[in-house]
Amino acid sequence: MSTMELVQRAHRKYEQDGAKSLWTEGKYTLFESKQFRSVLKNYLIDRNSVERIDYDDLCQIARSTSSFWNTFDDERWDSITEPIPTKMHVPETRSFDRLETSEPVSPAVMEIADCTLIHPFGLTLCKRGILQETIAKSAASSSRIEKALSKSVSDHGYREINNLITGTETNSLESLSIATPLLMLWNNYYHWSMECLPRLAGVERYRQETGNEPSIIIPEDPSSWMLESLRLLGIKEDQLHELETHCTVDRLVVPTHPGPTLAECQWLRDRMYQSAKESSTIDESMDHRIYVSRQSATRRRATNEDEVVEMLRSYGFERYALEELSVADQVIYSLMRTQSYRHMVLV
């Protein structure tokens, strides 16, 4: 990204979200740099001999206390399991039919005792070490652990985070009995929809198996679309707990980090649609021709959008900015798109 593009993006961020949000993102960008992360990893993780708990270890810990449940039944999972493309840069000389893929783990939900969640991203500490599954797939690299640590240090200082990791923090922390984190490293619609909401499938299975109703830990000052999406999934307001500082949880409910797999996406689609069709104002029977605009985005915008829209209008298309629609309306439009791709233009 060039200096001019960076300045333009910062200006759009300031206009849309204000100075505080711009300052926070700028600070996080600095602390998230590879050089800074490497130094903090060395001092906070390596020198303190902190173990990273991977998926297999996590399952073993949960099974030892009979606190492991598959999110979906075996028949449903086995019938729709497919490899997931890995995140990678594809050069112009390489074909898309040769993308690298990874095999998803079977979605599960576990209960882990005596955990500490570090504000604001919920990086989780247990007796054995760091539970990466709360912020990233355990099979992936540890870069997200480093990013979460770096951002937390930028908010709370090195000494406070080090004390939490080493167990020498003297200040008393807020304590929850049974809870599950719905937190993300990047506060945007995609990561909330694809990495947080599918976890509620695991919470649903946990509730069925134990009869317990865990508190749902969400970011402080949640966006309206976060709250609406939770309502569509049947989460009541009194179940929500905003993470305003570090906290301890006696029994942490840990769904595996979403692939997202096809099973998780289908569960989310079905649950959202059942609620959305009751509150949406969209007439599904209408023949909608839709152009999805990114004009208000801070990046990846169409440079000639007005010309594109003018041309598309001659074919009966309408321009929509999804951020101006309710979540329920977005769900309905999304399903209408899957029924007729020829009437949807995405940029």
Contacts in CASP RR format, 6 or more apart in sequence:
PFRMAT RR
TARGET T0000
AUTHOR 0000-0000-0000
METHOD contacts of the structure
MODEL  1
MSTMELVQRAHRKYEQDGAKSLWTEGKYTLFESKQFRSVLKNYLIDRNSV
ERIDYDDLCQIARSTSSFWNTFDDERWDSITEPIPTKMHVPETRSFDRLE
TSEPVSPAVMEIADCTLIHPFGLTLCKRGILQETIAKSAASSSRIEKALS
KSVSDHGYREINNLITGTETNSLESLSIATPLLMLWNNYYHWSMECLPRL
AGVERYRQETGNEPSIIIPEDPSSWMLESLRLLGIKEDQLHELETHCTVD
RLVVPTHPGPTLAECQWLRDRMYQSAKESSTIDESMDHRIYVSRQSATRR
RATNEDEVVEMLRSYGFERYALEELSVADQVIYSLMRTQSYRHMVLV
1 9 0 8 1.000
9 298 0 8 1.000
9 299 0 8 1.000
10 22 0 8 1.000
12 297 0 8 1.000
12 298 0 8 1.000
13 21 0 8 1.000
13 22 0 8 1.000
13 25 0 8 1.000
13 298 0 8 1.000
14 22 0 8 1.000
16 296 0 8 1.000
16 298 0 8 1.000
27 154 0 8 1.000
28 151 0 8 1.000
28 154 0 8 1.000
30 36 0 8 1.000
30 154 0 8 1.000
31 37 0 8 1.000
31 150 0 8 1.000
31 151 0 8 1.000
31 153 0 8 1.000
31 154 0 8 1.000
32 147 0 8 1.000
32 150 0 8 1.000
32 151 0 8 1.000
36 150 0 8 1.000
37 143 0 8 1.000
37 146 0 8 1.000
37 147 0 8 1.000
37 149 0 8 1.000
37 150 0 8 1.000
38 146 0 8 1.000
40 146 0 8 1.000
40 149 0 8 1.000
40 150 0 8 1.000
40 153 0 8 1.000
40 158 0 8 1.000
41 142 0 8 1.000
41 145 0 8 1.000
41 146 0 8 1.000
41 149 0 8 1.000
43 158 0 8 1.000
43 162 0 8 1.000
44 50 0 8 1.000
44 149 0 8 1.000
44 153 0 8 1.000
44 158 0 8 1.000
44 161 0 8 1.000
44 162 0 8 1.000
44 165 0 8 1.000
45 52 0 8 1.000
45 130 0 8 1.000
45 145 0 8 1.000
45 149 0 8 1.000
45 165 0 8 1.000
48 162 0 8 1.000
48 165 0 8 1.000
48 166 0 8 1.000
50 129 0 8 1.000
50 130 0 8 1.000
50 165 0 8 1.000
51 128 0 8 1.000
51 129 0 8 1.000
51 130 0 8 1.000
52 129 0 8 1.000
52 130 0 8 1.000
52 132 0 8 1.000
52 138 0 8 1.000
52 142 0 8 1.000
52 145 0 8 1.000
53 61 0 8 1.000
53 126 0 8 1.000
53 128 0 8 1.000
53 129 0 8 1.000
53 130 0 8 1.000
53 131 0 8 1.000
53 132 0 8 1.000
53 133 0 8 1.000
53 138 0 8 1.000
54 132 0 8 1.000
54 138 0 8 1.000
54 139 0 8 1.000
55 105 0 8 1.000
55 133 0 8 1.000
55 137 0 8 1.000
55 138 0 8 1.000
55 139 0 8 1.000
55 256 0 8 1.000
57 128 0 8 1.000
58 110 0 8 1.000
58 112 0 8 1.000
58 131 0 8 1.000
58 133 0 8 1.000
58 138 0 8 1.000
58 254 0 8 1.000
59 68 0 8 1.000
59 108 0 8 1.000
59 110 0 8 1.000
61 110 0 8 1.000
61 112 0 8 1.000
61 126 0 8 1.000
61 128 0 8 1.000
62 68 0 8 1.000
62 110 0 8 1.000
62 111 0 8 1.000
62 112 0 8 1.000
62 254 0 8 1.000
65 111 0 8 1.000
65 113 0 8 1.000
67 110 0 8 1.000
67 111 0 8 1.000
67 112 0 8 1.000
68 108 0 8 1.000
68 109 0 8 1.000
68 110 0 8 1.000
69 108 0 8 1.000
69 109 0 8 1.000
69 110 0 8 1.000
69 202 0 8 1.000
69 205 0 8 1.000
69 206 0 8 1.000
69 209 0 8 1.000
70 77 0 8 1.000
70 106 0 8 1.000
70 107 0 8 1.000
70 108 0 8 1.000
70 205 0 8 1.000
71 106 0 8 1.000
71 107 0 8 1.000
71 108 0 8 1.000
71 109 0 8 1.000
71 201 0 8 1.000
71 202 0 8 1.000
71 205 0 8 1.000
71 255 0 8 1.000
71 256 0 8 1.000
71 263 0 8 1.000
71 264 0 8 1.000
72 106 0 8 1.000
72 107 0 8 1.000
72 201 0 8 1.000
72 205 0 8 1.000
72 263 0 8 1.000
72 267 0 8 1.000
76 263 0 8 1.000
77 106 0 8 1.000
77 107 0 8 1.000
77 263 0 8 1.000
80 261 0 8 1.000
80 262 0 8 1.000
80 263 0 8 1.000
80 266 0 8 1.000
81 104 0 8 1.000
81 106 0 8 1.000
81 261 0 8 1.000
81 262 0 8 1.000
81 263 0 8 1.000
82 104 0 8 1.000
82 261 0 8 1.000
82 262 0 8 1.000
83 101 0 8 1.000
83 102 0 8 1.000
83 103 0 8 1.000
83 104 0 8 1.000
84 101 0 8 1.000
84 102 0 8 1.000
84 103 0 8 1.000
84 104 0 8 1.000
84 259 0 8 1.000
84 260 0 8 1.000
84 261 0 8 1.000
85 99 0 8 1.000
85 100 0 8 1.000
85 101 0 8 1.000
86 99 0 8 1.000
86 100 0 8 1.000
86 101 0 8 1.000
86 102 0 8 1.000
88 99 0 8 1.000
88 100 0 8 1.000
90 96 0 8 1.000
90 99 0 8 1.000
102 139 0 8 1.000
104 259 0 8 1.000
104 261 0 8 1.000
105 137 0 8 1.000
105 139 0 8 1.000
105 256 0 8 1.000
106 256 0 8 1.000
107 201 0 8 1.000
107 202 0 8 1.000
107 255 0 8 1.000
107 256 0 8 1.000
107 258 0 8 1.000
107 261 0 8 1.000
107 263 0 8 1.000
107 264 0 8 1.000
108 202 0 8 1.000
108 255 0 8 1.000
108 256 0 8 1.000
109 202 0 8 1.000
109 203 0 8 1.000
109 205 0 8 1.000
109 206 0 8 1.000
109 253 0 8 1.000
109 254 0 8 1.000
109 255 0 8 1.000
109 256 0 8 1.000
110 253 0 8 1.000
110 254 0 8 1.000
110 255 0 8 1.000
111 206 0 8 1.000
111 210 0 8 1.000
111 251 0 8 1.000
111 252 0 8 1.000
111 253 0 8 1.000
111 254 0 8 1.000
112 126 0 8 1.000
112 131 0 8 1.000
112 251 0 8 1.000
112 252 0 8 1.000
112 254 0 8 1.000
113 126 0 8 1.000
113 127 0 8 1.000
113 250 0 8 1.000
113 251 0 8 1.000
113 252 0 8 1.000
114 126 0 8 1.000
114 127 0 8 1.000
114 248 0 8 1.000
114 250 0 8 1.000
115 124 0 8 1.000
115 125 0 8 1.000
115 126 0 8 1.000
115 131 0 8 1.000
115 248 0 8 1.000
115 249 0 8 1.000
115 252 0 8 1.000
116 124 0 8 1.000
116 125 0 8 1.000
116 126 0 8 1.000
116 164 0 8 1.000
116 173 0 8 1.000
116 246 0 8 1.000
116 247 0 8 1.000
116 248 0 8 1.000
116 249 0 8 1.000
117 123 0 8 1.000
117 124 0 8 1.000
117 125 0 8 1.000
117 134 0 8 1.000
117 181 0 8 1.000
117 183 0 8 1.000
117 217 0 8 1.000
117 243 0 8 1.000
117 246 0 8 1.000
117 247 0 8 1.000
117 248 0 8 1.000
117 249 0 8 1.000
117 252 0 8 1.000
118 124 0 8 1.000
118 125 0 8 1.000
118 148 0 8 1.000
118 152 0 8 1.000
118 161 0 8 1.000
118 164 0 8 1.000
118 246 0 8 1.000
119 152 0 8 1.000
119 155 0 8 1.000
119 156 0 8 1.000
119 243 0 8 1.000
119 244 0 8 1.000
119 245 0 8 1.000
119 246 0 8 1.000
119 247 0 8 1.000
120 151 0 8 1.000
120 152 0 8 1.000
120 155 0 8 1.000
120 183 0 8 1.000
120 219 0 8 1.000
120 220 0 8 1.000
120 243 0 8 1.000
121 135 0 8 1.000
121 148 0 8 1.000
121 151 0 8 1.000
121 152 0 8 1.000
121 183 0 8 1.000
121 184 0 8 1.000
121 185 0 8 1.000
122 134 0 8 1.000
122 135 0 8 1.000
122 148 0 8 1.000
122 181 0 8 1.000
122 183 0 8 1.000
122 217 0 8 1.000
122 243 0 8 1.000
123 130 0 8 1.000
123 134 0 8 1.000
123 135 0 8 1.000
123 145 0 8 1.000
123 148 0 8 1.000
123 149 0 8 1.000
123 152 0 8 1.000
124 130 0 8 1.000
124 131 0 8 1.000
124 134 0 8 1.000
124 135 0 8 1.000
124 181 0 8 1.000
124 252 0 8 1.000
124 254 0 8 1.000
125 131 0 8 1.000
125 164 0 8 1.000
125 165 0 8 1.000
126 252 0 8 1.000
130 145 0 8 1.000
131 252 0 8 1.000
131 254 0 8 1.000
132 138 0 8 1.000
132 140 0 8 1.000
132 142 0 8 1.000
132 144 0 8 1.000
132 145 0 8 1.000
133 254 0 8 1.000
133 256 0 8 1.000
133 257 0 8 1.000
134 181 0 8 1.000
134 183 0 8 1.000
134 254 0 8 1.000
134 257 0 8 1.000
135 144 0 8 1.000
135 145 0 8 1.000
135 148 0 8 1.000
135 183 0 8 1.000
135 184 0 8 1.000
135 185 0 8 1.000
135 257 0 8 1.000
136 144 0 8 1.000
136 145 0 8 1.000
136 257 0 8 1.000
137 256 0 8 1.000
137 257 0 8 1.000
137 259 0 8 1.000
138 257 0 8 1.000
144 185 0 8 1.000
147 185 0 8 1.000
148 185 0 8 1.000
149 161 0 8 1.000
151 185 0 8 1.000
152 161 0 8 1.000
153 161 0 8 1.000
160 169 0 8 1.000
163 169 0 8 1.000
163 170 0 8 1.000
164 246 0 8 1.000
169 246 0 8 1.000
173 245 0 8 1.000
173 246 0 8 1.000
173 247 0 8 1.000
173 248 0 8 1.000
174 245 0 8 1.000
174 246 0 8 1.000
174 247 0 8 1.000
174 248 0 8 1.000
175 247 0 8 1.000
175 248 0 8 1.000
175 249 0 8 1.000
175 250 0 8 1.000
176 215 0 8 1.000
176 217 0 8 1.000
176 241 0 8 1.000
176 247 0 8 1.000
176 248 0 8 1.000
176 249 0 8 1.000
176 250 0 8 1.000
177 215 0 8 1.000
177 249 0 8 1.000
177 250 0 8 1.000
177 251 0 8 1.000
178 212 0 8 1.000
178 213 0 8 1.000
178 214 0 8 1.000
178 215 0 8 1.000
178 249 0 8 1.000
178 250 0 8 1.000
178 251 0 8 1.000
178 253 0 8 1.000
179 214 0 8 1.000
179 215 0 8 1.000
179 216 0 8 1.000
179 217 0 8 1.000
179 241 0 8 1.000
179 249 0 8 1.000
179 251 0 8 1.000
179 252 0 8 1.000
179 253 0 8 1.000
180 199 0 8 1.000
180 203 0 8 1.000
180 206 0 8 1.000
180 214 0 8 1.000
180 215 0 8 1.000
180 216 0 8 1.000
180 217 0 8 1.000
180 252 0 8 1.000
180 253 0 8 1.000
180 254 0 8 1.000
180 255 0 8 1.000
181 217 0 8 1.000
181 243 0 8 1.000
181 252 0 8 1.000
182 196 0 8 1.000
182 197 0 8 1.000
182 199 0 8 1.000
182 200 0 8 1.000
182 216 0 8 1.000
182 217 0 8 1.000
182 218 0 8 1.000
183 196 0 8 1.000
183 217 0 8 1.000
183 218 0 8 1.000
183 219 0 8 1.000
183 243 0 8 1.000
184 191 0 8 1.000
184 192 0 8 1.000
184 195 0 8 1.000
184 196 0 8 1.000
184 219 0 8 1.000
185 191 0 8 1.000
187 219 0 8 1.000
187 223 0 8 1.000
189 225 0 8 1.000
192 225 0 8 1.000
192 226 0 8 1.000
192 229 0 8 1.000
193 229 0 8 1.000
193 268 0 8 1.000
194 258 0 8 1.000
194 260 0 8 1.000
195 257 0 8 1.000
195 258 0 8 1.000
195 260 0 8 1.000
197 229 0 8 1.000
197 233 0 8 1.000
197 268 0 8 1.000
198 255 0 8 1.000
198 258 0 8 1.000
198 259 0 8 1.000
198 260 0 8 1.000
198 264 0 8 1.000
198 265 0 8 1.000
198 267 0 8 1.000
198 268 0 8 1.000
199 255 0 8 1.000
199 257 0 8 1.000
199 258 0 8 1.000
200 233 0 8 1.000
200 235 0 8 1.000
200 255 0 8 1.000
200 271 0 8 1.000
201 255 0 8 1.000
201 264 0 8 1.000
201 267 0 8 1.000
201 268 0 8 1.000
202 255 0 8 1.000
203 214 0 8 1.000
203 216 0 8 1.000
203 253 0 8 1.000
203 255 0 8 1.000
206 212 0 8 1.000
206 214 0 8 1.000
206 253 0 8 1.000
206 255 0 8 1.000
207 213 0 8 1.000
207 214 0 8 1.000
213 239 0 8 1.000
214 239 0 8 1.000
214 251 0 8 1.000
214 253 0 8 1.000
215 239 0 8 1.000
215 240 0 8 1.000
215 241 0 8 1.000
216 230 0 8 1.000
216 235 0 8 1.000
216 239 0 8 1.000
216 240 0 8 1.000
216 241 0 8 1.000
217 241 0 8 1.000
217 242 0 8 1.000
217 243 0 8 1.000
217 247 0 8 1.000
218 226 0 8 1.000
218 230 0 8 1.000
218 240 0 8 1.000
218 241 0 8 1.000
218 242 0 8 1.000
218 243 0 8 1.000
219 226 0 8 1.000
219 242 0 8 1.000
219 243 0 8 1.000
220 242 0 8 1.000
220 243 0 8 1.000
220 244 0 8 1.000
221 242 0 8 1.000
222 240 0 8 1.000
222 242 0 8 1.000
225 327 0 8 1.000
227 240 0 8 1.000
228 326 0 8 1.000
228 327 0 8 1.000
228 328 0 8 1.000
229 272 0 8 1.000
229 327 0 8 1.000
230 240 0 8 1.000
231 275 0 8 1.000
232 271 0 8 1.000
232 272 0 8 1.000
232 275 0 8 1.000
232 276 0 8 1.000
232 279 0 8 1.000
232 327 0 8 1.000
232 328 0 8 1.000
232 331 0 8 1.000
233 271 0 8 1.000
233 272 0 8 1.000
233 275 0 8 1.000
234 275 0 8 1.000
258 264 0 8 1.000
269 335 0 8 1.000
272 327 0 8 1.000
272 331 0 8 1.000
273 331 0 8 1.000
273 332 0 8 1.000
273 335 0 8 1.000
275 328 0 8 1.000
276 327 0 8 1.000
276 328 0 8 1.000
276 329 0 8 1.000
276 331 0 8 1.000
276 332 0 8 1.000
277 284 0 8 1.000
277 332 0 8 1.000
279 326 0 8 1.000
279 328 0 8 1.000
280 326 0 8 1.000
280 328 0 8 1.000
280 329 0 8 1.000
280 331 0 8 1.000
280 332 0 8 1.000
281 329 0 8 1.000
282 329 0 8 1.000
282 332 0 8 1.000
282 333 0 8 1.000
282 336 0 8 1.000
284 332 0 8 1.000
284 335 0 8 1.000
284 336 0 8 1.000
287 343 0 8 1.000
288 318 0 8 1.000
288 333 0 8 1.000
288 336 0 8 1.000
288 343 0 8 1.000
289 312 0 8 1.000
289 315 0 8 1.000
289 316 0 8 1.000
289 317 0 8 1.000
289 318 0 8 1.000
289 343 0 8 1.000
289 344 0 8 1.000
290 317 0 8 1.000
290 318 0 8 1.000
290 320 0 8 1.000
290 333 0 8 1.000
290 336 0 8 1.000
290 337 0 8 1.000
290 343 0 8 1.000
290 344 0 8 1.000
290 345 0 8 1.000
291 308 0 8 1.000
291 309 0 8 1.000
291 312 0 8 1.000
291 317 0 8 1.000
291 318 0 8 1.000
291 319 0 8 1.000
291 320 0 8 1.000
291 345 0 8 1.000
291 347 0 8 1.000
292 320 0 8 1.000
292 322 0 8 1.000
292 344 0 8 1.000
292 345 0 8 1.000
292 346 0 8 1.000
292 347 0 8 1.000
293 302 0 8 1.000
293 305 0 8 1.000
293 309 0 8 1.000
293 319 0 8 1.000
293 320 0 8 1.000
293 321 0 8 1.000
293 322 0 8 1.000
293 347 0 8 1.000
294 300 0 8 1.000
294 301 0 8 1.000
294 302 0 8 1.000
294 305 0 8 1.000
294 347 0 8 1.000
295 301 0 8 1.000
295 302 0 8 1.000
295 305 0 8 1.000
295 321 0 8 1.000
296 321 0 8 1.000
296 323 0 8 1.000
302 308 0 8 1.000
302 347 0 8 1.000
305 347 0 8 1.000
308 347 0 8 1.000
309 317 0 8 1.000
309 319 0 8 1.000
312 319 0 8 1.000
312 345 0 8 1.000
317 345 0 8 1.000
320 333 0 8 1.000
322 330 0 8 1.000
322 333 0 8 1.000
325 333 0 8 1.000
336 343 0 8 1.000
336 344 0 8 1.000
337 343 0 8 1.000
337 344 0 8 1.000
END
